[in-house]
Amino acid sequence: MGVARDRAAWHGRAVRTARLLVLALGALGLAPACKDRPPSPGEIADRAWRAHELVVAAGERAATCAEAGPAMQRAFAEHRQAFVDGLALDRNRSRLEQATEYMAEHEGRYRDLEDRMAALSDRCADEPTVVAAFRMMESP
């Protein structure tokens, strides 16, 4: 009887711990997302800009332009779907308007990225792999 009680107590603690873990991960944004609704146009636009940021950061971290191109291309490959989804907004006028409104409300977050992209593009304008990475972002 004592063993059964111990198992029940252990199971109860494990269930409570699992619930707390799921709640904590959810609060941190690390739990698997519910698939009960598609992402909003603003969320899609934000993910696309985040993907741009990751690709540019990969190029910025590289010591040379020759290293920047392959680094950018790897980052692009990892986040290609965000670019595809972002460009898909252009095909739906209503969703594009919603995304544009969202981006206008958060424009401060994006302004810096545009400057960084321009600086990297200028610095590595003669490096074919960097030019190719920027083209990939435009047309995934």
Secondary structure, DSSP 8 states (H G I E B T S, - for coil): -HHHHHHHHHHHHHHHHHHHHHHHHHHHT-S----SS---HHHHHHHHHHHHHHHHHHHHHSSSHHHHHHHHHHHHHHTHHHHHHHHHGGG-HHHHHHHHHHHHHTHHHHHHHHHHHHHHHHHTTT-HHHHHHHHHHH--
